[in-house]
Amino acid sequence: MKIFVAGTTGVIGRFLIPLLVEEGHEVSGMIRDESHVNKIIKMGVKPVVADAFDRDAVFAALQKSQPDIVIHQLTSLSTGSSVDNARIRIEGTRNLVDAAKSVGVKRMIAQSISWAYEDGDIPAAEEVPLDIHAPMPRKTTIDGIAALEEKVTEMPESVILRYGTLYGPGTWYAIDGIVADQVRRKELVATNGVSSFLHVEDAARAALLALDWPSGLVNIVDDSPAPGTLWLPAYASAIGAAQPSIQAGRNRGERGASNNKARNKYGWEPIYPSWSEGFKNCL
């Protein structure tokens, strides 16, 4: 198939592209920075230079590529700004969906998140509503996710992957990542708030498999939702940092997510079923 990937050089894109090429797909990759052209050509990808916020450029990119499927992996995470990330989810997604529809693309696979559910005491299944009434600053993230998912479902077929908190090479949780630095400075406190993690390789593999999945929402998380009192001390040990302080309580929405649908309905199995082993071997 002809597949167009938006977010080719992102954390997931870097793992996804080799999988698509290995499967024999003809891949076009949208990049904003021309300096990445040679790198993605070497990966077997046709580069298409376009900024997600430049509507005309995105339309031209899809017109040139004429793909069968679009994979939406656009994020803006380098600055750590939730405002920037929400903007690309809202404006970038609008441009990408409209451009895809304009050239007759029927199917889109899109990246979402699994920690946007309304508050609760057990890991959230896909039927749980998004936390649309969240206060600021959480509301910024929720509004971005809600807009992304609403726009993507305008496609005739769409699979929305609600990823867990990503760890592994290139992520914030990598040994040289933003979170690792915060933990070394003892800026993070271990609480009872529950997180669901996902190794970046499992995220990429899910996007590949989703090419054949039915339309809908699906949580892509590991098997082990865990409170910060468990995972944060283990993470600190894995990166050689001092143990964090522990504090009772949790923040809104820190409930984790269930992967029952992905596992039982779609047969998806994570390569790294638990963060506990992943932290030891994959940071």
N, C-alpha and C positions, 0 to 999 in steps of 0.2 A: 504493500500500500504506500501511497504518498502521504507522508505525515509532516505536519508543520508544528514545530516546537517553539513556543514563545517562552523565553527564559532559558535559553540553551546553556548559558554559562553560569547559571545559578547553582546552588548547592545540590539540588536534585537533578537538574539538567545534566550536570557533569557525569552523573552515574547513569542516567537514563539513556543518553545518546548512544553509548556503546551497546546497550542492550537492544535498542531499536535497529541499529546497523547490523548487529550480529544476526538478528532475525530476518534480515534481507529487505527491510523497508527502505524506501527512498525518502531521506530525511532532509527537510529544509529547516534551518535554525535562524530564528530572529535574534539579532544582537543589536545593541545600541552603539557599541564602541567598535569602530573599524579596526582597532588594534587586535581584536580577537579573530579576525577573518582567517588568517593563516592557520591558527590553532584549530579551528573547527573544521577547516578543509582537511587537515591531517586526520581528523576523527571520522572522515567520510561523510561530512555534512555539507550541504549547499548553503552558504551564508546569505542571509538577507538582512541588510542593515536598515533598521527602523527603530525609532523611539516610540514606545507604547503610548505616549501622550500626543504624538503627532498623528492625528486621525488620517490624514491623506497618505502619510507614509505607510501606515498599517494596512490601509486598503490596497495600496500599490504592492505591498509585500505579499498579500494573499492573492492578488490578481496574477502576480508573477509565478507564484508557487503552485496554484491550483491543486491544493491537497485534498485528500479524501477525509482526513481527520485532523483536527487541531488539538494539541495538548497545551494547556494553559498552565505554565509554571511561573508566571510573573510575580515577583515580590520586590520589595525595596527594604532590605534588611541591613544594609551596610552601615547606616547611621544609627540604627536602633530606634528610629522614630516611628511610633505607631501612626502618626499623622501621615507620614510619607507612604507607609505601607497601605493605609486605608485609601489613600488617593489612587494608588496604582490599581487596587482592587476595584475601585469604583470607575475611574475614568479609563484605565487601561483595559479593563474587562469590557466596558461598553464599546470601545473601539474594536477590540478583537472579535467580539461576538457579531457586531454589525458587518465587519469586513468578511468574516467567515460566511455569514448568511448571503452576502452579496455575490459570492462566487459558488454558491450552491453546496457548501459543506453541510453535511447532515449531522455530524457527531463531534462532540467536544468532551475531552477529559480535563478536569480542572482541579487545582489544588485549593483546598480549604483547610480549616483547623478543627480540632476536636475539643478545644477548651472554650468554645463559645456558647455552650448550652446554659440554659437557666439553672439556677442553683438547685442543689439536691444532695442527698446523702449516699447515693449509690452511683456507680459508673453509668454514664448516660448512653442509652441506645439512640439510634437515629431518629426515632419518633419524638424524642424530647425536643421541645421548642428551643430556638435560640434565645439568648438572654437579652431580648430587645429593649427591656426596661432597665438595663444596667445603668448605674451612674457613671459619670466621667471619672477617670479617663478610660475605663473599660468600654464605655459606650462607643468610643472612637473605633476600636477594633471590631466590635459587634456590628456596627453600622456598615463597616467596610465588607465584612463577611456576608452580611445579609444582602447587600447590593450585588456582590459578586455572584452569589448563588442564584439570586433572582434573575440576573441577566443570562447566566449560563443555561438556565432551564428554558430560555426562549428558543434554544436550539431544538431541532426535531428529536435528537438523541443527546443525552448528556449524562456523564458519570462524574459526580462530585466526590472527591476523596478528602475526607476530613482526617488529616494527618495528626498524629500525636506530636509531642514535643521532640523535635529532631535532635539526634546526637550523632557523633561520628565526624569524619574528616570534613572540614570546611564549615561546620556548624558553630553556633555560639558555644556549644558544649565541648568542642574539640579542645585538646590540651592547650592550644594557643588562642582559644576563643574568648569572647566577651564574658561569658558566665564563669569560665575558669579563672579569669583575672579577678572577677568580683569575689569569688570564693576564696582566693588567695588573700584578698584584702579583708576577709571576714565581713563582707557587706551583706551577705545573705544569711538569713536565719531559718533554721529548720522548724517547720510548723506541722500541724496536722492536715494541711491542705494536700489533696491527692492529685497526682499527675499521672498521665499516661504517656509513655515514651515510645519512640520509634527510631530505629537506626535508619540512616539516610539510604542505605542500600535497599532496605525493605520498602521505603517510600518509592524509590525508582522502579523497583520490580512490580509494585502494585499498579503504577501508572502503565507499565507495559501490559500487564494482564487485563487491565480495565479496557483495553481496546476491544475486548470480546465480552465484557460484562453488560448486563441490562442497565438501562437508564435508572438513575436514582442516587441517593446519598449512601455513603458507606464509610464507617469509621475504619481507619487504617492505623491501628495502635498495637503495641505488643500485648502479651498475655497478663501483664503484672502491674495494674494500677497500684501506686504506692504513695503513702504520705511522705512529706518532706523529712520527717523524723527518721525515715528509713533510707530514702534514696540520697539525700544530701550528704550525710556522713560518709556513705559509700563512695559517692562521687568525689568528695574531698580526699579520701584515701587514695582513690585511683589517680588523681593528679598530683599527689604528694603535698597537699595543703593541710593546714591545721584544721581540726574538727570545728564545725560551726556551733554557734550557740543554738539552744533549743528553746522554743517558745510555744505556749499553747495557742490554739485558735487556727483559723484559716481564712483565706480571702474568698470573696464571692466567686462561685463557679469552679472552685478547685475540688472537683468530684471525680475526675478521671472519665474514661469512656470505655465502652464494651466493644470488643471485636467479634462478637458472636455472629453477626450477619456475614462479615467477610470470611470468617472461618467456616461456618456451617452451611451457608447458602452458596458461597462462591468458591469454597475450597482453598482459600488463601491461607498460607502458613508462613509466618515470619521466619526469616533465616535466624534472627536474634529474638527468641521468644521472651526474653527478660532483660531489662536494663541491668540487672545485677551482674550478669555475665558480660553483657556488652560493655559496661563501664570498665571492667577489668581488662578487656582485650581489644577494644575498638576506639579508643579516644586518640 
